[in-house]
């Protein structure tokens, strides 16, 4: 067990499997107002503030099912928004899909990105 108060590592980016890195990154660029810092068909990077997301081409990519109680979820992103309904409308117009299964009971909304990966939009905390 590490006992030093200084963390031995620092998270510098998150990498996501993708069937189309350029389009996948562009979708999140629109949602997060980020900057594409590297773009090629096999790998694209998006920077938003202090976070970088890499999108890596995976041949034969298959998105997870939603919900998928039998399989392992690969990842999901949670995004703060000011208005759930407005954000859902904007994100669907940008290419997201709203699955039927919604476990948030109005507290958040699950969407899937164009590559089929789920992500949640959550109301920004007030105050």
N, C-alpha and C positions, 0 to 999 in steps of 0.2 A: 504494500500500500504506500502511496506517495504521501509524505508528510510535509513537504515544503509548501509554503503558502503560495508560491508562484506556480502557475499552471505550466506543465511541461509541453503544452501544445497550444496552438491558436488556430481556430477555424478560419480558413481563408476563402473557401468557396464550397459550393455544393454542385455535384455533377449529376445530371439526369440522363437516363437512357432515352433515346428518341428515334422515331422513324424518319424524321426530317428536321435536323438541328436548326437550319435557317428559319423555317416557318415556325417551329416551336419557340425559338427565342423571340421572334417577332411578335408572337401572340403575347408573351409575358412582357415584352417591351411596351406594348400598348397598355397593358393593365397596370404596370408598375412605373411607367414613365422613365424607363432606364435608358442606358446607352449600350448599343452593340459595340463591343471593343475588339472582337475578332469574329470573322465570319467566313466559313468555308463549308462545303457540303457535308464533310465528315465531323466538324466540330465548330460550335459557335458559342461565344461568351457574351453574357449580359451583365452589366454592372448597374446596381441601383443603390445609391448611397454608399454604405460600407459593405454591401453584400454583392458577391459575384455568383452567378449561376452559369454552369457550363452545360451544354446540350451535346451529347455524344451519339453519333450514328450507331445504331445496333441493327445489323442485318436480320431480317425475320422478326423484328420487334412485334410483340404482342402485348397490348395494354392489359392491365388487370381488370377483372370483372368488378362491378360495384353493385351491391356489396359482395364481397367474396369471403365468406366465413371459412372456406376450406383452404384457401391459399394465403400466402404471405403478401401483405401490402408492401410495395416497394418504397413508397414515400408519399407524403402529401404536404402541400404548403398551406398555411393559414395566412390570410391576408386581411388586414383591417380595412374597413370601408366606412364612409360616413352615412350611407343610406343603403341598406340591403337590397331593397327592390330596385333602386336606380342602378346600383352596381351590377346586379344580376342581369338586368336588361342590357347594359353596356357590354358586359363580358360575353353574353350569348351572341350579341351582334358581332363581336370580335371573333367568334368561333367556338366558344364554350358550349357545353351541353348540360342541361339540368336533368340528372337521373331521377327516376321516380322515388327511390328510397332516400328519405331525408330524415336522419336521426336527430337533427338539432332542434326539432319542435319549435321552429321560429327563432331560436337563439343564434343560429348560423345557417348558412345554405351551402350544400355540397354541389359543386359543379365539376365537370370533367373538361380538361383542356383538349385541344384538337388531337393530341396523341393518345387520348383516352385515360390520362392520369387524373385522379381526383384531386381537387383542392377545395378549401373552404373559404368562404367570405364571412367575416365576423364583424359585428358592429364595433367601431372604435370606442374605447372607454371614454366616458365624459368626465372632465375635471381633472 
